[in-house]
């Protein structure tokens, strides 16, 4: 294994790429629905998760309220779940890409060995 966590960086970059691709797909779907309805139609993240995980999604609220805090559900997660799905996925994908970006070399240090 690499000492710099290369496997984890690759995994996080892959997940970030999948999230960005999902955000693009969700934006295209919302765009098509908006054109068909002749008004702006945005799919909330909660609705997308409810369609993706119909048996597990209803268990999310009791789990968060019981294990974490009721405050984590109402102001925090409800806000996240009510934003458009493509915004949430794009934001999380960009955060993952930012966290695993290559670090800039320190001043006076050559970036690549020859």
C-alpha positions, 0 to 999 in steps of 0.5 A: 500500500502507498504511504500517502493514502493513495487507495483512499484518495482514489476511492474518494475521487471516484465517489466524487466523480460519481456524485458529479455525474449524478448531479449532471444527470439530475440537472438534465432530468430536472431540465427536461421536466421543466421544459415539459411542464413549462415551469421550473421543476426541481427535484428535492434531495429528499424525494430523490432519496425516497425514490432510490431507497423506498424501504430505508428512507422512512427510517432516517428521521427516527434514526437521526433524532434518536442517535444524533439529536432532534436538532440535527434533523429539523434545521440541518437535514431538512434543509439539505433534503429540501434543496435540489438534488443536483445541488447537493450532489454537486456540492458533495462531489466538489468537497470530495475533490477538494479534500483529496486534491494534490498538495502544493509543494512547499516553497523551494521544493521541486514538485516532481522528482526527475 
